[in-house]
Amino acid sequence: MKVSFGCISITQKSKDLIRESLNTARVSNGRLVYEFEKKFAKLVNAKEAVAVSSGTDANTLALALLYDFGAKRGDEVIVPALSFVATGNAVLHAGFKPVFVDIDRDTLNINPILIEKNITKKTRAIMPVHLMGKPAKMDIINRIAKKHKLYLIEDAAEAHGAVYKGRNVGEFSDMAAYSLYLAHIITTIEGGIITTNNKKFAEIIRSLRCHGRACKCNVCVVNTSSEYCPKRFQYGKDIRFIFERVGFSSKMNELEAAIGLGSLSCYRKIINKRHSNLLAMINKLREFSEYFYTIKEDKDERIGPHAFPIIVKEKAPFTRNELVDYLDKRGIDTRDLFSSMPTQCPGFAYLGYKLGDFPNAEYVGSNGIHIGVHQDINDKHIDYIFKILMSFIKFRVK
Ligand SMILES: Cc1ncc(COP(=O)(O)O)c(C=O)c1O
């Protein structure tokens, strides 16, 4: 049996939209992207959504927006030490300095108690990550952000459908950034999307995703069709060639939006299936609690079902790599549970952190894996995973 990490559902609707797009040759950012943005915003209860080319760009552009509100290059952004490397990269791409904070081992998320002592005069924003779709403690983090007048941007790359204290993640902050990459809950194959309730923020992000140009209305007819644009010469020069800020080239195209619209048409179905898979796996892991731990779903939350994390406990008589190898040979695909970005990612070494600075992130970085919970996984796959885990334990524990 094979248990893949990710899957993709390409609906008939997506195929029809792709054919339509190709036939009209309108394939760059246009009507379908706009429709996808509107639908996504509605589903997560946001007023605005801006689609971009990746989750990394979604984080980067959300941060780069802060220059319009007084941030300076080199200012600081607080992020958890444990995440997919894209979180730290995005801070650097945007021109800021990431300030890493250790995680709480049980939630895998930033430890809110450690945030305040990392705030300096240069701090501009906090970017919590909802790792594995488990909501970060947004009420506490929000209070800290308000108290210190910091922007709050949620890295919700893995958290579509996550709910915390009755509200969707993404509703707690100035902006939320989602990945729409293939292995994620809702996908456009490659892609990302930023949601916000602030119209001005959305306008600036539309400008940022398209080289910083002044042309940023939400249905840009110049971009999407050959229709006449009454705003084109409003500043005395073609608006498309006025660049108001340092921008990025980060648009989503129509073919990606077509895949995304199909994905959104099964939004609840995908989330519910993944969620029930995740809960079944969390439940079954209890039997192995001597050797492994995972996250749990608290009463006041619903996890966005990205993947199933398994962390090898200190006393287990085997290593993470031995486990991964055993599962791999038996068709079960796994991914490492990321790394402590500042101390386990060589690319960040120049920032000067040293191993031991983030013990919890480092522990999970060395001992954690995650397994798919996607919509093509059924009870038979789940039984198979746990049968193999059991045989691994028997093989390793004498
Ligand atoms: C927590 C987190 N942030 C950001 C990203 C970046 O998303 P993308 O791969 O779409 O650039 C990912 C992607 O896996 C992620 O897991």
The ligand as an ORCA input file, in Angstrom:
! r2SCAN-3c Opt
* xyz 0 1
  C       4.241     27.557      7.625
  C       4.504     27.840      6.170
  N       4.718     29.109      5.785
  C       4.940     29.417      4.501
  C       4.953     28.451      3.516
  C       5.264     28.831      2.119
  O       4.295     28.470      1.181
  P       4.691     28.180     -0.335
  O       5.342     26.851     -0.394
  O       3.361     28.224     -1.029
  O       5.586     29.277     -0.780
  C       4.729     27.126      3.860
  C       4.772     26.091      2.822
  O       4.801     24.937      2.913
  C       4.516     26.798      5.229
  O       4.308     25.524      5.618
*
